[in-house]
Amino acid sequence: MENKKCIVRVDFNVPLSDQNKILDDTRIRAVKKTIDFLISKKAKVILISHMGRPKGKKDQNLSLGKIIDSIESIL
């Protein structure tokens, strides 16, 4: 897998507080072993996820950007 791009569909649709803090990070922690394995094999890991249900419209309130720091610290 060295230098191969590996797309991983993850479920980071996590519950958030009113201050955009993750209330339950179980879904993020669940993929850590998989991601660590791929990285150990020197794969280039691309994560794909979503948050909420925007119903076909762009909604910044549903952006994963709000939780990227938390995702990075867990993974």
N, C-alpha and C positions, 0 to 999 in steps of 0.2 A: 504494500500500500504506500510505500515511500513516494512522496511527492505527488500522489494521486489526490484529486479533489473528491471529497466524500460529503455528500449532502445528507444531513440528518434532519428529519422532520421531528420536531420536539413540541411538547405541549406546555408552553409557558403562559398559558391563559390562567393566571393566578389571581386570587382575590386580593384586592387592595383596600387600604384604609382611605379615609377622606384626604389624608396627607400623602397619598400615593406610596405608602409603605406596604411591602408584601406582608400579608397576614398569615399565609401558609406557603412555605417554599418547597413542599414535598415534591411537586412536579419538576422543579428545577433540580433538586438533589437526585431525583430518580435517574437522570441521564448522565450524571457525573462519571460513573464507571465506564460507560460507553465512550464518552468523549475522551476520557483519560487514556483508554485503550487505543483509540484511533491516533491520538497525539503520540503515544509511545511508539506507534508504527510509522511515525513521521508523515501521516496523512494531513492534507490541508482540509480542515473541517469547516463546513459551511452549515450553519444552523438556520432552519426555517421554522417560523412559528407565527402565531397570531394572538391578538388579545381582543376579547369581546366579539360582538357581532355588529359590524358597521353597516350592514344592510346595503352594500353596494356604494356607499359614500365614504369619502375620506374624512376621518374623524381623529383629530390630534389627541383627543382624550383617550383614545384606544391605542396609542403608540407604545411600542415596547421600549422606546427611548427613555421613558420615565423610570424603568426598572433595570436598565442596562448595568448600572453600577452594582446593584445587588446580584445580578446574574454573574457578572465578572468575579465578584468576591466569593461566590459559592463555587463556581467552576474553576 
